[in-house]
Amino acid sequence: MKHVLILTASLRPRSNSDRLAAAFAEGAREAGHAVETISLKGKRLAFCTGCLACQKTGRCVIADDARAIAEKVKEADVLVFVSPVYYYSIAGSLKTLFDRLNPLFAGDYRFREVYFLSAAAEDSEEAKEGPKTAVQGWVDCFEEARLAGTVFAGGCDAPGAIEGHPALDKARAIGRAL
Ligand SMILES: Cc1cc2nc3c(=O)[nH]c(=O)nc-3n(C[C@H](O)[C@H](O)[C@H](O)COP(=O)(O)O)c2cc1C
Protein backbone atom coordinates (compact mmCIF):
# COMPACT_ATOMS: atom_id res chain seq x y z
CA MET A 1 0.00 0.00 0.00
CA LYS A 2 1.30 3.42 -0.96
CA HIS A 3 0.50 6.77 0.64
CA VAL A 4 -0.77 8.94 -2.17
CA LEU A 5 -1.01 12.68 -1.63
CA ILE A 6 -3.04 14.68 -4.15
CA LEU A 7 -2.63 18.47 -4.15
CA THR A 8 -5.23 20.39 -6.13
CA ALA A 9 -4.59 24.01 -7.08
CA SER A 10 -7.85 25.30 -8.59
CA LEU A 11 -9.64 27.77 -6.34
CA ARG A 12 -13.01 27.72 -8.06
CA PRO A 13 -16.11 25.66 -7.25
CA ARG A 14 -16.98 22.70 -9.53
CA SER A 15 -13.41 22.75 -10.79
CA ASN A 16 -12.56 20.61 -13.80
CA SER A 17 -9.13 19.74 -12.49
CA ASP A 18 -10.65 18.76 -9.12
CA ARG A 19 -12.74 16.20 -11.04
CA LEU A 20 -9.54 14.78 -12.52
CA ALA A 21 -8.11 14.55 -9.01
CA ALA A 22 -11.23 12.72 -7.79
CA ALA A 23 -10.98 10.20 -10.65
CA PHE A 24 -7.31 9.53 -9.86
CA ALA A 25 -8.17 9.12 -6.17
CA GLU A 26 -10.99 6.66 -6.97
CA GLY A 27 -8.61 4.49 -8.99
CA ALA A 28 -5.89 4.56 -6.34
CA ARG A 29 -8.37 3.67 -3.57
CA GLU A 30 -9.75 0.80 -5.66
CA ALA A 31 -6.17 -0.51 -5.86
CA GLY A 32 -5.91 -0.42 -2.04
CA HIS A 33 -3.75 2.66 -1.59
CA ALA A 34 -4.21 5.28 1.14
CA VAL A 35 -5.19 8.54 -0.53
CA GLU A 36 -5.35 12.05 0.90
CA THR A 37 -6.44 15.03 -1.16
CA ILE A 38 -5.53 18.56 -0.11
CA SER A 39 -7.15 21.45 -1.95
CA LEU A 40 -5.45 24.84 -1.88
CA LYS A 41 -8.91 26.45 -1.64
CA GLY A 42 -8.99 28.54 1.53
CA LYS A 43 -5.38 27.79 2.43
CA ARG A 44 -3.09 30.53 3.70
CA LEU A 45 -0.05 30.37 1.44
CA ALA A 46 2.25 33.38 1.29
CA PHE A 47 4.93 33.82 -1.35
CA CYS A 48 8.42 32.50 -0.63
CA THR A 49 10.66 35.45 0.29
CA GLY A 50 13.88 33.64 -0.68
CA CYS A 51 15.55 33.96 2.75
CA LEU A 52 16.79 30.34 2.48
CA ALA A 53 16.65 29.82 6.26
CA CYS A 54 14.84 26.57 5.42
CA GLN A 55 18.03 25.13 3.94
CA LYS A 56 19.57 25.19 7.42
CA THR A 57 16.55 24.47 9.60
CA GLY A 58 14.35 22.32 7.31
CA ARG A 59 11.41 24.60 8.14
CA CYS A 60 9.97 27.75 6.62
CA VAL A 61 10.06 30.94 8.71
CA ILE A 62 6.54 31.86 7.51
CA ALA A 63 3.89 30.40 9.84
CA ASP A 64 1.06 29.54 7.45
CA ASP A 65 -0.51 26.43 5.90
CA ALA A 66 2.55 25.62 3.77
CA ARG A 67 4.34 24.19 6.80
CA ALA A 68 1.80 21.41 7.39
CA ILE A 69 1.52 20.70 3.66
CA ALA A 70 5.31 20.38 3.38
CA GLU A 71 5.30 17.79 6.20
CA LYS A 72 2.68 15.73 4.34
CA VAL A 73 4.57 16.02 1.05
CA LYS A 74 7.69 14.79 2.80
CA GLU A 75 5.95 11.64 4.08
CA ALA A 76 4.03 10.67 0.92
CA ASP A 77 5.16 7.88 -1.44
CA VAL A 78 3.34 9.28 -4.46
CA LEU A 79 2.60 12.93 -5.22
CA VAL A 80 -0.12 14.09 -7.59
CA PHE A 81 -0.19 17.77 -8.51
CA VAL A 82 -3.38 19.00 -10.13
CA SER A 83 -3.81 22.41 -11.76
CA PRO A 84 -5.88 24.40 -14.20
CA VAL A 85 -3.83 25.77 -17.09
CA TYR A 86 -3.29 29.52 -16.60
CA TYR A 87 -1.41 31.41 -19.31
CA TYR A 88 0.12 28.21 -20.67
CA SER A 89 1.58 27.33 -17.31
CA ILE A 90 0.43 26.08 -13.92
CA ALA A 91 -1.83 28.24 -11.73
CA GLY A 92 -0.04 30.69 -9.44
CA SER A 93 -1.38 28.82 -6.42
CA LEU A 94 0.61 25.71 -7.39
CA LYS A 95 3.73 27.70 -8.24
CA THR A 96 3.52 29.35 -4.82
CA LEU A 97 3.25 25.92 -3.22
CA PHE A 98 6.26 24.65 -5.20
CA ASP A 99 8.33 27.57 -3.94
CA ARG A 100 7.15 27.04 -0.37
CA LEU A 101 8.19 23.37 -0.51
CA ASN A 102 11.80 24.56 -0.60
CA PRO A 103 12.42 23.24 2.96
CA LEU A 104 12.35 19.74 1.42
CA PHE A 105 15.13 20.54 -1.03
CA ALA A 106 17.89 20.17 1.54
CA GLY A 107 16.67 17.01 3.27
CA ASP A 108 15.12 13.57 2.90
CA TYR A 109 11.81 12.83 1.25
CA ARG A 110 9.98 9.60 0.43
CA PHE A 111 8.27 10.39 -2.85
CA ARG A 112 9.62 8.68 -5.93
CA GLU A 113 6.71 9.03 -8.37
CA VAL A 114 5.08 12.33 -9.23
CA TYR A 115 2.01 12.72 -11.44
CA PHE A 116 0.55 15.85 -12.96
CA LEU A 117 -3.08 16.38 -14.00
CA SER A 118 -4.32 19.52 -15.76
CA ALA A 119 -7.40 20.99 -17.39
CA ALA A 120 -7.51 23.75 -20.01
CA ALA A 121 -9.94 25.56 -22.28
CA GLU A 122 -7.83 24.82 -25.36
CA ASP A 123 -7.03 21.38 -26.64
CA SER A 124 -3.55 22.32 -27.89
CA GLU A 125 0.05 21.17 -27.50
CA GLU A 126 0.97 24.55 -26.01
CA ALA A 127 -1.67 24.30 -23.30
CA LYS A 128 -0.54 20.74 -22.54
CA GLU A 129 3.25 21.18 -22.61
CA GLY A 130 3.78 24.58 -20.90
CA PRO A 131 2.42 23.51 -17.50
CA LYS A 132 4.15 20.13 -17.78
CA THR A 133 7.50 21.91 -18.22
CA ALA A 134 6.87 23.86 -15.00
CA VAL A 135 6.14 20.67 -13.05
CA GLN A 136 9.08 18.84 -14.63
CA GLY A 137 11.35 21.66 -13.44
CA TRP A 138 10.23 21.15 -9.84
CA VAL A 139 10.56 17.36 -10.04
CA ASP A 140 14.06 17.60 -11.55
CA CYS A 141 15.21 19.31 -8.35
CA PHE A 142 14.43 16.11 -6.41
CA GLU A 143 16.91 13.57 -7.74
CA GLU A 144 15.20 10.48 -6.33
CA ALA A 145 11.87 11.36 -7.95
CA ARG A 146 10.58 11.30 -11.51
CA LEU A 147 7.57 12.66 -13.35
CA ALA A 148 5.90 9.28 -13.86
CA GLY A 149 2.81 10.35 -15.79
CA THR A 150 0.55 13.19 -16.87
CA VAL A 151 -3.09 13.60 -17.81
CA PHE A 152 -4.31 16.58 -19.82
CA ALA A 153 -7.99 17.45 -20.25
CA GLY A 154 -8.13 19.96 -23.10
CA GLY A 155 -11.31 21.63 -24.32
CA CYS A 156 -12.75 22.21 -20.83
CA ASP A 157 -13.58 25.78 -19.93
CA ALA A 158 -16.77 26.23 -17.89
CA PRO A 159 -16.91 24.65 -14.43
CA GLY A 160 -18.02 21.04 -14.75
CA ALA A 161 -17.36 20.93 -18.52
CA ILE A 162 -15.03 17.97 -18.01
CA GLU A 163 -17.90 15.51 -17.41
CA GLY A 164 -17.59 12.65 -19.92
CA HIS A 165 -14.04 13.63 -20.97
CA PRO A 166 -11.77 10.62 -21.69
CA ALA A 167 -9.09 12.16 -19.43
CA LEU A 168 -11.20 11.13 -16.42
CA ASP A 169 -10.88 7.45 -17.37
CA LYS A 170 -7.17 7.92 -17.96
CA ALA A 171 -6.67 9.50 -14.52
CA ARG A 172 -8.68 6.68 -12.88
CA ALA A 173 -6.61 4.04 -14.74
CA ILE A 174 -3.29 5.57 -13.68
CA GLY A 175 -4.48 5.70 -10.07
CA ARG A 176 -5.54 2.06 -10.26
CA ALA A 177 -2.16 1.03 -11.72
CA LEU A 178 -0.01 2.62 -9.00
C1 LIG B 1 -6.36 33.37 -15.38
C2 LIG B 1 -6.73 32.28 -16.35
C3 LIG B 1 -5.82 31.94 -17.33
C4 LIG B 1 -6.13 30.91 -18.23
N1 LIG B 1 -5.23 30.59 -19.18
C5 LIG B 1 -5.49 29.59 -20.06
C6 LIG B 1 -4.54 29.22 -21.04
O1 LIG B 1 -3.44 29.77 -21.15
N2 LIG B 1 -4.86 28.20 -21.91
C7 LIG B 1 -6.06 27.54 -21.82
O2 LIG B 1 -6.29 26.65 -22.63
N3 LIG B 1 -6.97 27.86 -20.87
C8 LIG B 1 -6.71 28.85 -19.98
N4 LIG B 1 -7.64 29.20 -19.02
C9 LIG B 1 -8.89 28.39 -18.88
C10 LIG B 1 -8.78 27.32 -17.78
O3 LIG B 1 -7.61 26.55 -17.93
C11 LIG B 1 -10.00 26.38 -17.87
O4 LIG B 1 -11.18 27.11 -17.62
C12 LIG B 1 -9.91 25.19 -16.93
O5 LIG B 1 -10.98 24.31 -17.17
C13 LIG B 1 -9.96 25.65 -15.48
O6 LIG B 1 -9.81 24.52 -14.64
P1 LIG B 1 -10.53 24.44 -13.21
O7 LIG B 1 -12.02 24.30 -13.48
O8 LIG B 1 -9.96 23.23 -12.58
O9 LIG B 1 -10.21 25.69 -12.47
C14 LIG B 1 -7.37 30.22 -18.12
C15 LIG B 1 -8.27 30.57 -17.11
C16 LIG B 1 -7.96 31.60 -16.23
C17 LIG B 1 -8.94 31.95 -15.13
The ligand as an SDF file (V2000), in Angstrom:
LIG
                    3D

 31 33  0  0  0  0  0  0  0  0999 V2000
   -6.3560   33.3700  -15.3770 C   0  0  0  0  0  0  0  0  0  0  0  0
   -6.7310   32.2780  -16.3460 C   0  0  0  0  0  0  0  0  0  0  0  0
   -5.8230   31.9380  -17.3320 C   0  0  0  0  0  0  0  0  0  0  0  0
   -6.1330   30.9150  -18.2300 C   0  0  0  0  0  0  0  0  0  0  0  0
   -5.2250   30.5900  -19.1850 N   0  0  0  0  0  0  0  0  0  0  0  0
   -5.4850   29.5930  -20.0570 C   0  0  0  0  0  0  0  0  0  0  0  0
   -4.5350   29.2160  -21.0420 C   0  0  0  0  0  0  0  0  0  0  0  0
   -3.4430   29.7660  -21.1470 O   0  0  0  0  0  0  0  0  0  0  0  0
   -4.8590   28.2000  -21.9060 N   0  0  0  0  0  0  0  0  0  0  0  0
   -6.0620   27.5420  -21.8170 C   0  0  0  0  0  0  0  0  0  0  0  0
   -6.2890   26.6470  -22.6270 O   0  0  0  0  0  0  0  0  0  0  0  0
   -6.9730   27.8600  -20.8660 N   0  0  0  0  0  0  0  0  0  0  0  0
   -6.7110   28.8530  -19.9810 C   0  0  0  0  0  0  0  0  0  0  0  0
   -7.6430   29.1970  -19.0230 N   0  0  0  0  0  0  0  0  0  0  0  0
   -8.8890   28.3880  -18.8750 C   0  0  0  0  0  0  0  0  0  0  0  0
   -8.7840   27.3150  -17.7820 C   0  0  0  0  0  0  0  0  0  0  0  0
   -7.6130   26.5490  -17.9290 O   0  0  0  0  0  0  0  0  0  0  0  0
   -9.9950   26.3800  -17.8740 C   0  0  0  0  0  0  0  0  0  0  0  0
  -11.1790   27.1130  -17.6170 O   0  0  0  0  0  0  0  0  0  0  0  0
   -9.9090   25.1940  -16.9260 C   0  0  0  0  0  0  0  0  0  0  0  0
  -10.9800   24.3100  -17.1700 O   0  0  0  0  0  0  0  0  0  0  0  0
   -9.9610   25.6460  -15.4760 C   0  0  0  0  0  0  0  0  0  0  0  0
   -9.8100   24.5240  -14.6380 O   0  0  0  0  0  0  0  0  0  0  0  0
  -10.5350   24.4440  -13.2110 P   0  0  0  0  0  0  0  0  0  0  0  0
  -12.0180   24.3010  -13.4840 O   0  0  0  0  0  0  0  0  0  0  0  0
   -9.9560   23.2290  -12.5840 O   0  0  0  0  0  0  0  0  0  0  0  0
  -10.2080   25.6940  -12.4650 O   0  0  0  0  0  0  0  0  0  0  0  0
   -7.3670   30.2230  -18.1250 C   0  0  0  0  0  0  0  0  0  0  0  0
   -8.2680   30.5710  -17.1100 C   0  0  0  0  0  0  0  0  0  0  0  0
   -7.9620   31.5960  -16.2290 C   0  0  0  0  0  0  0  0  0  0  0  0
   -8.9360   31.9530  -15.1290 C   0  0  0  0  0  0  0  0  0  0  0  0
  1  2  1  0
  2  3  1  0
  2 30  2  0
  3  4  2  0
  4  5  1  0
  4 28  1  0
  5  6  2  0
  6  7  1  0
  6 13  1  0
  7  8  2  0
  7  9  1  0
  9 10  1  0
 10 11  2  0
 10 12  1  0
 12 13  2  0
 13 14  1  0
 14 15  1  0
 14 28  1  0
 15 16  1  0
 16 17  1  0
 16 18  1  0
 18 19  1  0
 18 20  1  0
 20 21  1  0
 20 22  1  0
 22 23  1  0
 23 24  1  0
 24 25  2  0
 24 26  1  0
 24 27  1  0
 28 29  2  0
 29 30  1  0
 30 31  1  0
M  END
$$$$
